[in-house]
Amino acid sequence: MKDFSFSTAGCIESGAGSSLKLHEQCARLGITRPLLVTDPGLVAIGLVEAPLEALRANGLASVLYDQVREDPPESVILEAVELALAEGIDGVIAIGGGSSMDVAKVVAVLLRSEQSLADIYGVDQVSGSRLPLVLVPTTAGTGSEVTPVAVVTTGETTKAGVSSRVLLPDVAVLDPDLTLGLPPRVTAMTGIDAMVHAIEAYTSKHKKNPLSDNLARQALGLLAGNIRTAVHEGSNREARANMLLGAMLAGQAFANAPVAAVHALAYPLGGHYHIPHGLSNSLVLPAVLRFNMPEAGQMYAALAPLLGGTDGESLVSALEAIVRDTGLPATLSQADVPESDLPMLAEDAMQQQRLLVNNPREVTQDDALEIYRAAY
């Protein structure tokens, strides 16, 4: 067996209504004045109201920062830090999707550290510690509640990552009740995102290990078995709970066995056309898997029974059926990506070498272009 290391959140709390008991986590962590990080959409539909009131009812003078937006820019993080400093915050809670959790992670570091935001971009650049941190996902997708990574938008089409074990939270709270109102399209996109995390972790060229493999398999089975129900019967609590657990298990897997070419080719789609991350992954997934088949076919065949298949090609076909059944666009042309932009996208994808090195098959710029063409 190869040597490996595995890290995850300090504690995981799972159960319906668990977001109404955040005061218990705060008491354990010594938080008396938390900053609650979320986005205006969740506030508008009332999703944050009950957890916030429960905190206040239990004597915690919570301060709300609700200006997170998708692909959060640096200005959002700095604004949240400024509010937290002014309010004497001693802990950070996020309730939301990957963007809110990513913002909360970075804010928790900057409130304790003497480093600037620019100082912590990259891998293991965070020195010191952070404020106590609790992450509560409202989508079953990113797995950000158990990953040591946060992604920040730094320009019109550029992003930078902060990757450090310091970003792993003290507590991840999985409350399926918070996902019951998720729209079908968002449920589908985030669910497929999580499935990509599981598949890419299982086939990762670097750091793949027995723990990540088992987590990836369990995650893919839960996600594939429940995504259609969650999309078409959004109030089905059991399906929602299984999706949330599957997304977290996939997050644990890829946090330790990193993702690869699907993500590398998806990122330019998000940067140039603001296609949501999960949909970007979905659009290139079949073409990347077919490209990888010469090197990863046996691993894909091992995963295929989880989706009712027998070999690598049947795995891809089953994934295409999920995309079709959940109503997402299946090709780049259906997503209104200009065909003339494909060479530019291939060039941009080559900038994602930190991901491409994990792919089971080497990807050149010409290969990337052919993958985009196959996905078109």
Salt bridges, closest charged atoms under 4 A:
GLU53 OE2 - ARG56 NH1 3.99
ASP71 OD1 - LYS159 NZ 2.86
GLU87 OE1 - ARG33 NH2 2.62
ASP102 OD1 - LYS105 NZ 4.00
ASP170 OD2 - ARG130 NH1 2.79
ASP177 OD1 - ARG237 NE 2.63
ASP193 OD1 - HIS197 NE2 3.21
ASP193 OD1 - HIS263 NE2 3.95
ASP193 OD1 - HIS277 NE2 3.38
GLU200 OE1 - HIS263 ND1 2.83
ASP213 OD1 - LYS208 NZ 2.84
GLU313 OE2 - ARG290 NH2 2.72
GLU320 OE2 - ARG290 NH1 2.91
ASP325 OD2 - ARG228 NE 2.84
ASP348 OD2 - HIS272 NE2 2.45
GLU370 OE2 - ARG373 NH1 2.81
